């Protein structure tokens, strides 16, 4: 049985957990160029998320915890009428259903269309999205698969 999952808005004391995720090659392998993020880039992205994004894109990040242990990250980025979601789960918590529950949380939080782009080799993430009612809608300019709900 999977533990109760709680989700809170990103806070300054989540920085180290975020850094650990962003610098873990297993977590980041399907993000961007697949290389772990530098300390400077981690700091820049974390600080932008704490500030709520950029003038062009609203950004909300959440940290998921189970039994007071941080297990993952949910990111929601607003682009006009569409919200893009992303999620990272710490490797020691893979296979416990947390990704699906974070996607459900995103659906509950987000009015309007939700979208996600997924690396074509990331079959696990594709399954998570399909189980949550997302359908594949072509390919993003990056070459990643695009899913919408």
CORURDA-V979829 format. One record per backbone hydrogen bond with DSSP energy under -1.0 kcal/mol. CO is the residue of the C=O (numbers start at 0). NH is the residue of the N-H. Records with the same first field share a line. If there is no record, write none. Layout:
# CORURDA-V979829
CO = NH, NH
This chain:
# CORURDA-V979829
5 = 64
7 = 62
10 = 13
11 = 14
13 = 17
14 = 18
15 = 19
16 = 20
17 = 21
18 = 22
20 = 23
21 = 36
23 = 27
27 = 30
30 = 33
37 = 41
38 = 42
39 = 43
40 = 44
41 = 45
42 = 46
43 = 47
44 = 48
45 = 49
46 = 50
47 = 52
48 = 51
51 = 58
56 = 53
57 = 77
59 = 75
60 = 9
61 = 73
62 = 7
63 = 70, 71
64 = 5
65 = 68
68 = 65
70 = 89
71 = 63
72 = 87
73 = 61
74 = 85
75 = 59
76 = 83
78 = 81
81 = 78
82 = 114
83 = 76
85 = 74
87 = 72
89 = 92
90 = 93
92 = 95
96 = 100
97 = 101
98 = 102
99 = 103
100 = 104
101 = 105
102 = 106
103 = 107
104 = 108
105 = 109
112 = 82
113 = 148
114 = 84
115 = 146
117 = 144
118 = 121
120 = 122
121 = 125
122 = 126
123 = 127
124 = 128
125 = 129
126 = 130
127 = 131
128 = 133
129 = 132
134 = 147
137 = 145
139 = 142
143 = 139
144 = 117
145 = 136
146 = 115
147 = 134
